[in-house]
Amino acid sequence: DTERLFNISMELAGKIDYADASLERVARAAKIPVARLRAQYVDFVHYVIALQQQFLDQLRDDVIASTAQYSPGLERVRAATLVYLDHCLKHHGLRAWLVHARREQPCFYGRSGLCRP
């Protein structure tokens, strides 16, 4: 289950640094064979790209849900800002992984999911 795997990874990100993370560590934490992760994500960089997309999708959904009752304007912006900050705080470990990954991998800036050499 992809959602379970991502939730485990978000917990793991709160416990270990990006430099110590790998598909092997994720597989061990999830109690699944590393070959299963490699078959789906190829390597850790591509796995983190998928984590980033999950993070952004959840953030978008939370912002939309929390701002739906507001008319366009300052209160809607404030509500969205609070949700963004709360989301980043809740997933601070993953946020740190993504910041680190962006420094190392230019592909994290694009939405294609493909890394270029």
C-alpha positions as CSV (number, residue, x, y, z in Angstrom):
1,D,0.0,0.0,0.0
2,T,1.6,3.3,-1.2
3,E,0.0,5.5,1.4
4,R,1.3,3.2,4.3
5,L,4.7,3.3,2.7
6,F,4.7,7.1,2.5
7,N,3.5,7.4,6.1
8,I,6.3,5.2,7.3
9,S,8.8,7.3,5.2
10,M,7.4,10.5,6.7
11,E,8.0,9.1,10.2
12,L,11.5,7.9,9.2
13,A,12.3,11.3,7.9
14,G,11.7,12.7,11.3
15,K,14.2,10.3,12.8
16,I,17.1,10.2,10.4
17,D,19.0,12.7,8.2
18,Y,18.7,12.6,4.5
19,A,22.3,11.6,4.2
20,D,21.6,8.4,6.1
21,A,18.4,7.6,4.2
22,S,18.2,5.0,1.5
23,L,15.7,2.6,-0.1
24,E,17.2,-0.1,2.1
25,R,16.3,1.9,5.3
26,V,12.8,2.6,4.0
27,A,12.3,-1.1,3.1
28,R,13.6,-2.2,6.5
29,A,11.2,0.3,8.3
30,A,8.3,-0.8,6.1
31,K,9.2,-4.5,6.5
32,I,9.2,-5.1,2.8
33,P,11.8,-6.4,0.4
34,V,14.0,-3.7,-1.1
35,A,13.6,-5.3,-4.5
36,R,9.9,-4.3,-4.4
37,L,10.9,-0.6,-3.9
38,R,13.5,-0.7,-6.6
39,A,11.0,-2.2,-9.0
40,Q,8.7,0.7,-8.5
41,Y,11.1,3.6,-7.8
42,V,14.5,2.6,-9.3
43,D,16.5,4.5,-6.7
44,F,16.2,6.7,-3.6
45,V,16.1,9.9,-5.6
46,H,13.0,8.8,-7.6
47,Y,11.4,7.6,-4.3
48,V,11.9,11.0,-2.8
49,I,10.4,12.6,-5.9
50,A,7.3,10.5,-5.2
51,L,7.4,11.5,-1.5
52,Q,7.6,15.1,-2.6
53,Q,4.6,14.7,-4.8
54,Q,2.6,13.1,-2.0
55,F,3.6,15.9,0.4
56,L,2.5,18.5,-2.1
57,D,-0.8,16.7,-2.9
58,Q,-1.6,16.5,0.8
59,L,-0.8,20.1,1.2
60,R,-3.0,21.2,-1.7
61,D,-5.9,19.1,-0.4
62,D,-5.5,20.6,3.1
63,V,-5.3,24.1,1.8
64,I,-8.4,23.7,-0.4
65,A,-10.4,22.1,2.5
66,S,-9.4,24.8,5.0
67,T,-10.1,27.8,2.7
68,A,-13.3,26.6,1.1
69,Q,-15.6,28.5,3.5
70,Y,-13.7,31.8,2.9
71,S,-14.4,34.3,0.2
72,P,-11.3,35.5,-1.8
73,G,-9.4,37.9,0.4
74,L,-7.1,38.3,3.4
75,E,-8.8,35.8,5.6
76,R,-8.5,33.1,2.9
77,V,-4.8,33.9,2.5
78,R,-4.3,33.8,6.3
79,A,-6.1,30.4,6.5
80,A,-4.0,29.0,3.7
81,T,-0.8,30.3,5.2
82,L,-1.6,28.7,8.6
83,V,-2.3,25.4,6.9
84,Y,0.9,25.6,4.9
85,L,3.0,26.3,8.1
86,D,1.2,23.6,10.1
87,H,1.8,21.1,7.3
88,C,5.5,21.9,7.1
89,L,5.8,21.7,10.9
90,K,3.9,18.4,11.1
91,H,6.2,16.9,8.4
92,H,9.4,18.8,9.4
93,G,11.6,15.7,8.8
94,L,10.3,15.2,5.3
95,R,10.6,18.9,4.6
96,A,14.2,18.7,5.7
97,W,14.8,15.8,3.3
98,L,13.2,17.7,0.4
99,V,15.3,20.8,1.1
100,H,18.5,18.7,1.2
101,A,17.4,16.8,-2.0
102,R,16.8,20.1,-3.8
103,R,20.4,21.2,-3.1
104,E,21.7,17.9,-4.6
105,Q,19.2,17.1,-7.3
106,P,18.0,19.8,-9.8
107,C,15.2,17.5,-10.9
108,F,13.3,18.4,-7.7
109,Y,12.5,21.8,-9.1
110,G,10.5,20.3,-12.0
111,R,7.2,18.4,-12.0
112,S,8.3,15.9,-14.6
113,G,9.7,13.5,-12.1
114,L,12.7,12.9,-14.3
115,C,16.2,13.7,-13.3
116,R,18.6,14.9,-15.9
117,P,22.3,14.4,-15.5
